[in-house]
Amino acid sequence: MTITISPADLNYILAILAGVLIFIVPKLLNYIVAIYLIVIGLIGLFGL
């Protein structure tokens, strides 16, 4: 059985991980949101 992860699936996985980290350490919210937005922006600009 093989599992393939598409770029769309990666967004969902990152969102789940970010949500869990925010529950554990609420102070990380600003950093998680900033990193997420930067990564999504770079993916959009460079079509990765």
Long-range contacts (C-beta under 8 A, 24 or more apart in sequence): 7-43, 7-48, 11-40, 14-39
